[in-house]
Amino acid sequence: MPNSSEVYVIDDDEALRRSVTFLLRTAGLPSRAFDSAEAFLREVKDLAPGCVITDVRMPGMDGIELVRRMGEMNLQHPTIVMTGHADVPLAVEAMKAGAFDFIEKPFSDDVLLGSVQAALDAENRASQDDVAKRRYLETFNGLSPREREVLQHVVAGKTSKVIAYDLGISPRTVEVYRASMMMKTGARSLSELVRMALLAGL
């Protein structure tokens, strides 16, 4: 998938930086790595357009703060946040702050490359958002009241265990509701479901 844009990989884990940049370059995507959010921000004004891949947990400035800082600086680089399974609520917070997507580790090459390509294709996102918002609102109108209730908790960044406790149901039942929501909305991942809900204003 050759592309003239560049992908900026930000992570304090050197092995992960190397593996991700190698994957990107193998796919024809120019990439550059930074070992901290601070190092990236020091150079960002001189960097070419593109997207950012960052870990949600890093020493110093974390991925969420990076997303917020980029918004304050009016930087247009779509940002993908990498997260461990336990950090999904943090990833939801990052998306509310303006992140484009989040992916859970360990992730497949295809999942990462698909997210990157979607981010790089996002130049026309603003004009597409109004159309998408109307479509997503119609989609979410097809959810049951209980599914919408679970969805609101998911978008709030709560884990299945916490949602189950709050609603007085089992974590397994929460997972069933979540799977049903994804099937009804066509979301291929939890991050896509959250992004659709946020865009719809839920």
C-alpha positions in Angstrom: 0.0 0.0 0.0 2.4 2.7 -1.1 1.7 6.1 0.3 3.5 9.5 0.2 2.5 10.3 3.8 4.7 9.3 6.7 3.8 7.3 9.8 5.3 8.4 13.2 5.7 5.6 15.7 6.0 6.8 19.3 6.8 4.3 22.0 9.4 3.9 24.8 9.8 0.2 23.9 12.7 0.0 21.4 11.8 -3.5 20.2 8.2 -2.5 19.5 9.3 0.6 17.6 11.6 -1.5 15.4 9.0 -4.1 14.7 6.3 -1.6 13.8 8.5 0.6 11.6 9.8 -2.6 9.8 6.2 -3.7 9.2 5.2 -0.2 7.9 8.2 0.0 5.5 7.6 -3.5 4.2 4.1 -2.3 3.3 5.5 0.7 1.5 4.8 3.2 4.2 7.6 5.6 5.1 8.0 5.7 8.9 10.0 7.4 11.6 10.3 6.4 15.3 10.4 8.5 18.5 11.1 7.2 22.0 8.8 9.7 23.7 5.9 12.0 23.0 8.1 14.9 24.0 10.7 14.0 21.3 8.0 13.9 18.7 6.5 17.3 19.7 9.9 18.9 19.6 10.1 18.1 15.8 6.5 17.9 14.8 6.4 21.4 13.1 9.1 20.2 10.6 7.5 16.9 9.9 5.6 15.9 6.7 1.8 15.1 6.9 0.9 11.7 8.0 -0.4 9.8 11.0 0.8 8.9 14.5 0.9 5.5 16.3 1.5 5.9 20.0 1.3 3.7 23.1 -1.2 4.8 25.7 1.2 4.2 28.6 4.6 5.9 28.4 6.9 7.5 30.9 6.5 11.3 30.9 3.8 12.4 28.6 1.4 9.5 27.9 -0.6 8.8 24.8 -3.8 10.6 26.0 -1.9 13.8 26.9 -0.2 13.6 23.5 -3.5 13.5 21.8 -4.7 16.5 23.8 -1.6 18.4 23.2 -1.8 17.8 19.4 -5.4 19.1 19.5 -4.3 22.2 21.3 -1.5 22.7 18.7 -4.1 22.2 15.9 -2.0 19.4 14.5 -3.9 17.4 11.8 -2.1 14.0 12.2 -4.7 11.3 12.9 -3.5 9.3 15.9 -3.8 5.6 16.6 -3.4 4.6 20.2 -2.0 1.1 21.1 -3.3 -0.3 24.3 -3.1 -3.5 26.4 -6.4 -5.2 27.2 -6.6 -3.7 30.7 -6.1 -0.2 29.2 -9.1 -0.1 27.0 -10.9 2.5 29.2 -7.8 4.7 28.7 -8.0 4.2 25.0 -11.7 5.3 25.0 -10.6 8.4 26.9 -8.0 9.0 24.2 -10.6 8.7 21.5 -12.8 11.3 23.4 -9.7 13.5 23.4 -9.5 13.2 19.6 -7.6 10.0 18.8 -8.6 8.4 15.4 -8.5 4.8 16.6 -7.2 2.4 19.2 -5.9 -1.2 18.8 -5.4 -3.8 21.5 -2.1 -5.6 21.8 -1.2 -8.1 20.7 -2.5 -7.1 17.3 -2.1 -8.7 13.9 -0.2 -7.0 11.0 -3.4 -6.6 9.1 -5.2 -4.9 11.9 -2.4 -2.3 12.3 -2.0 -1.7 8.6 -5.8 -1.4 8.1 -6.0 1.2 10.9 -3.0 3.1 9.5 -4.5 3.2 6.0 -7.8 4.4 7.3 -6.0 7.2 9.2 -4.0 8.2 6.1 -7.3 8.3 4.1 -8.9 10.6 6.6 -8.2 13.9 4.8 -11.8 14.2 3.8 -13.0 13.1 7.2 -14.7 16.4 8.1 -17.1 16.4 5.2 -17.8 12.7 5.7 -18.5 13.1 9.4 -22.0 14.7 8.9 -23.1 11.9 6.6 -21.7 9.3 9.0 -23.3 10.9 12.0 -26.8 10.6 10.4 -26.1 7.0 9.3 -24.8 6.0 12.8 -27.7 7.6 14.6 -30.1 5.5 12.4 -28.0 2.4 13.1 -28.0 2.9 16.9 -31.8 3.5 16.9 -32.0 -0.2 16.1 -30.5 -1.2 19.4 -32.7 -2.4 22.3 -32.9 -0.1 25.4 -30.6 -2.5 27.3 -28.1 -2.5 24.5 -28.1 1.3 24.4 -27.6 1.3 28.2 -24.6 -1.0 27.9 -23.2 1.1 25.0 -23.3 4.2 27.1 -21.2 2.5 29.8 -18.8 1.2 27.1 -18.4 4.7 25.7 -17.8 6.0 29.3 -14.7 3.8 29.2 -15.9 1.2 31.7 -14.7 -2.4 31.6 -17.2 -5.3 31.2 -16.7 -6.2 34.9 -17.6 -2.7 36.1 -20.6 -2.5 33.6 -21.8 -5.8 34.9 -21.6 -4.6 38.5 -23.3 -1.3 37.7 -26.2 -3.0 35.9 -26.6 -6.0 38.2 -25.8 -8.5 35.4 -22.9 -10.9 34.7 -19.8 -9.9 32.8 -20.6 -12.7 30.3 -24.0 -11.0 29.7 -22.3 -7.7 29.0 -20.1 -9.4 26.4 -23.2 -10.9 24.8 -24.8 -7.5 24.6 -21.5 -6.0 23.2 -21.3 -8.7 20.5 -24.9 -8.1 19.6 -24.3 -4.4 19.3 -21.3 -5.0 17.0 -23.4 -7.3 14.8 -26.3 -4.8 14.5 -24.0 -1.8 13.8 -21.5 -3.6 11.6 -18.6 -2.5 13.8 -15.6 -4.8 13.3 -13.9 -4.0 16.6 -14.6 -2.4 19.9 -12.7 0.7 18.8 -14.9 1.1 15.8 -18.0 0.7 17.9 -16.8 3.4 20.3 -15.8 5.7 17.4 -19.3 5.3 15.8 -21.0 6.1 19.1 -18.9 9.1 19.7 -19.4 10.4 16.2 -23.2 9.9 16.6 -23.0 12.0 19.8 -24.1 9.2 22.2 
